[in-house]
Amino acid sequence: QVQLVESGGDLVQPGGSLRLSCAASRIIFSIYAMGWYRQAPGKQRELVAAITPGGSTNYVDSVKGRFTISRDNAKNTVYLQMNSLKPEDTAVYYCNAAWGLGSYWGQGTQVTVSS
C-alpha cells in the first residue's frame, strides 16, 4: 500500500527555519500532485503549499515569501522549506499525494514555533 512518511518537524524559535520532507513509496511519484497541509489545535486542516507533476506551485497567502515547496522525483520526495517561522505556523504538518480519484496522507509531523 501507499506510504507517505513525513520528517523534519521540531521546536524552533520565531524567525527560525525548518525543512520538512515527505518520502513516498509504492506510487508512481512523478504523476502525483503533492501538497503540504497543516492543522492547528481547534482549527480545520488547511492547504499550505502544493506542487504539480510539472513543478508549478501555489501557496496559501499567509506563507507566501516564507515557505518553498519542491520535489525530487528521483528520490520520491517532496520538501517544504520554511523560513521566518512565526508562532502561528505551529501545527501538525501533513503530506498529501493526489492523482485522479486517489488521495493519500502521511501521519503528520509536529512543528512548534515558540520562544
N, C-alpha and C positions, 0 to 999 in steps of 0.2 A: 504494500500500500504506500501511498504518497507520504513522504515525511518532509516537514519543514522544521528546521532546528535553528532557533534564534540564539544569539550570544552577544555579549558586549555591554549589557546593562550594568549599571553601577550607581553608587552615590557620588555625586560631583557637586562642586560649589558653583554658585551662579557665575556665569561668564566662562565656565569651562567647556570642554569638548568631550564627546564620546563618538565612537563609531560602532554601530550595530551591524551584525552580519546575520544572514539567513541562508543556511545551506539546504538545498533541496535534493531529494533523491527520489528515484522511481517515477520521474516525469521527464518529458521532453522539454527541458527547462527553456530552451530558446524560443518556444512558441507561446509561452505564457506571459501575460501581463503580470507584473509583480507590484505589490503595494505594501506600504507600512501604515498600520493603523495604531491608534493608541486609545486607551481607556483609563481615565482618571476615576478615583472613587466617587461614586454617586453620579457619574456622567455617562452619556452614551459613547459607544465606540465611534471614533471619527477617523476618516482617511487623512493621513498626514502627507504622504507623497506616493506617487505611482510612476512606473516606467513601463512603456510598451515594449513589445518584442523588438521594435525598430529603434528603441532608445529615446523616444520622446518622453518628456517628463512633465508632471504637474504637481503643484503643492498647495496645501491649504494656506490661506493668506498669512496666518499667524507665524509660519515658519519660513516664508519666502526670504531669501537672502541669508538665512542662517543654516538651513539644512540642505543637503545634497544627496539625492538618491542615484545609485549607479548599479550596474550589473556586470558580472563576468560570466558569460555563457560557458566558457571553457571550464570554469570551476563550479558551475551550477549554483552561483551565489549572488545574492543581492545585498547591497550595503546601504546604510543610512549614516552619513556623516553629519553630526550635529554639533554646531558651533554656537558660541554666545548663548549658552543654555540659560533658561530662566526657571524660577520655581514653578511657573505654570506649565512647564513641559513635563513635570512629574506625572508619570503614568506607567502602566504596563504597555509595552510596545509589541504589537503582533505583526507577523509577516503573513501575507496572503498571496496565493498564486491563483490566477483565474484564466480560463480558456473555455470558450463556448459555455456549456452549462455546468462545467466543473469549477469548483472553488475549494481551495484547501487552506487551512490555517495552521500556524505553528502554535506552540504552547505559551509563548509570550516571554518577555524579558523585562525586568523592572528597571526603570530609570527614575532616580530620585535626585532632584536638584535642590540642595539646601546647604546653608552655611552652618 
